[in-house]
Amino acid sequence: MADDQRLMVDVVERLLDGSVVVSCVSSGEALIDDVVQQNPDLVISETELTGVDGLSALSTLRLVGIATPFLFLTGNASPRLMSKALRRGAQGYLLKTGSGDDLRTAVTMILNGGTYTSAEIPTPWTKDRERSRFHPKQAQVAEYFLKGLTTQQIAITLQLSVKSVETYLHWLRREYEAQSNAQLIRKIKEAMLDQRLLY
C-alpha cells in the first residue's frame, strides 16, 4: 500500500478483514522497489505520493512487465485523472469517501480479474454512449485479438507483458462465458454493435 497517511493503512486493514498489508510506503520510488521485491497480490495506492507519483510508478511497473493489479484509493475525483490511471493499466479507481463495502467489492472484483471505478466519477471516454464495462486497455486487447494478432504481437503493440495480455484475454473469456476463441470473437463483435465495448 502506498499512502502518506499511516492511518489509511490501519483503516484498510480493518475493512479488509483477514487481509494483511505487507508493506506501506509514501513515495513512488519505494512503491516500485517493494512491488518488484515482494510481488504482492494487489497494490492499493494514492495518486499523490512523495517524489514519483502513483500513476508514474504504475507506468514504470507496467513498462518492465509487472502486471500486479493496481487499485487507486484516492481523494482526487477528477474524471480525467481516473481515465489516465485506467489507460496506464490500473484495474480500479476508488474515492476515499466511498464506503467500506465499496473497497471490499473493488478488491474482490480486481483479484478476480475485473475492474472497479467509483460510481460518483463520470467516465469521460464514454461520452454519449452506454457506460463501458471495460477500461481502455482491455478494449485495446480485444480490438487486436479481433484482428487476429497473437498474444505476443498484442503485447508488443500495446507495450504490455505477455502475461498481462493473457490476463486480459482470460478476463474477457470469463466475462463473456466464452468456451473458445471463435465464441469470444462473436460475443465481442456483438458487444461492439451494442456499443458496450469502446475504443
N, C-alpha and C positions, 0 to 999 in steps of 0.2 A: 504494500500500500504506500502511495506517495501523497503526502499531505503535510503542510507545515503546522497543522494543529494536531497535537498528540491526542487531544480529546476526541477527535473524529475516529481515530483508530479504536479507542475503547468503545465508542458508540457502535461502530460497525461490528466489532466482535460480539457485542451483546445482541445485536439484531440478527446476526448470522450464527445462531446458536449451534455449537458443535464445530464451527469453522475456526481456524487459527490464522492470525496474521503473522506470517513467518518473518516479515521484515517491514520496518517503517522508515521511510526516508523523506527528506524535504526538498531534495534537489533532483533535477532531471538526470544529471550525470550519475548520481548514486543509484537512481532507479534503473538506468541502463545496466550498470555493473551488477546490481543484485539480480535482475531478471536473467542475465547471461549466466551468472554463477549458480543460482538456485532453481531455475526452471520451474517457477510456480504454476499452479493450475489457473490462476487468474490474477490480473493486475487491476487494482482499483486506484485511480489516480485523480488528483485535482488537475485542472488545466494549467493553473498558475503555480509554478514551482520556482524555487531559487535557482538562478543560473538558467540552464536549459529548461524550457517549459515542457509541459506534459505532451503536447502534440509533437514537438520536435523529438522528444525521447521516443515516442511511438514510431515516428518515421524512421529514426535510426535503427530501431529494433527490426522493423519490417524490411529495411534495406539489407540487413545481414541475414535475413531468412528466418527470423524468430517470429513464430505465429501465435505466441501466447495471447489468449483472449484479453482484451482491454475494455474496462468499463470506466468511463469518466464520471466521477461523482463530484459535482462542482456547483458553485453558486452562480456561474455565468449562464444566463438564459438566452444568450444570443443565438438565433437560428443559423446565422452564418458560421459561427464557431462550431456548432453542432454538425453542420453539413461538412465542414472541413475535417472534423475529427473522424467522421464516418468514411469520408473519401480516403483518408490516410490509413484506414484499416481497423478502426475501433469497432467493437461489437456492441457498445452501449454508451448512452449519454443520459445521465440521470441528475436531476437537480437535488441539492442537499435539502431543499424544502419538502421533498417528497416524503412519503410515509415509509415506515419500516417494511410494510408489505411490498411497496414498490421495489425496494432494494432487494428483498428476498426473491421476488419474481424475476427481476433483472438478472440476478446471479444464476438462478436456476435455468432461465432461458439461454443465457450465454454459454453456460457449461454444457448445455445440450445442443449446442451448435446454432442457436438462434441469435437474434439481435433484440435490443430493447432501447427505446428512447422515451423521454418524458413526454407525456401527452400534452403538457402545457406549452410545449415549444412547437410552433408550426414548422413544417418541413419545407424549406424553400424550393427544392428541386421538383416537387410535385405540382406546384403552381395550381392550375385549374383542374388537373386530373385527379383521379382517385388516389388516395394516400397509398404509397408503395409499401409492400411488406418487406422489401429488401433495401439494404443500403447500396450505394453506387458500386462498390467493389464486387458485391455478389452479382449485381446486374451485368457488370462487365464480363465476369467469368462466364455467366450464362450466354452472353452475346457471342463470345468467341467459341464457346462449346457448340453453339448452333452453327457456326461457320465451319465446324469440322476440325478445329485445331486440337492437337494433342495436349495432354496435361502439361508437358514440358514446354510446348510452344506458348501456351497461355501464360505460364509462369514467367517466361522470358519477356513476352509482350507487355505484361502488366507489372513487371518488376516485383514478382512475388516468389516465394519459395514453392517448390512442387508440393510440399506438404500443405501449404496454405490453400493452393488450388484444389487439392484433393479434399480438404476440409469443406470448402465452399460447395463442391460438387456433391459431397456426401450430404450436406445440409439440404441442398436442392432436391436430391432424391427423396429424402425423408419428408421434406415439406410437401412434395407433390405425390408422395406414396408411389413413386415410380420403381418398377422392378427391373427395368432395362434402360439402356441409353436411348433407344428408339422411343420408348414410352415417355421418358423425361423430355426429349426434344418436342414431342407432340404436345405435352402439357405446358411447356414453356411457351410455345407458339400460341396456345390458347390464351395464356395469361397476357401475352403481348397484345393480342386482339382485344382483350378486355381492359387494356391499359393499366394492368396491375404491375407490370414489370417495366420500369423506366430506366432509360439510359442517360 
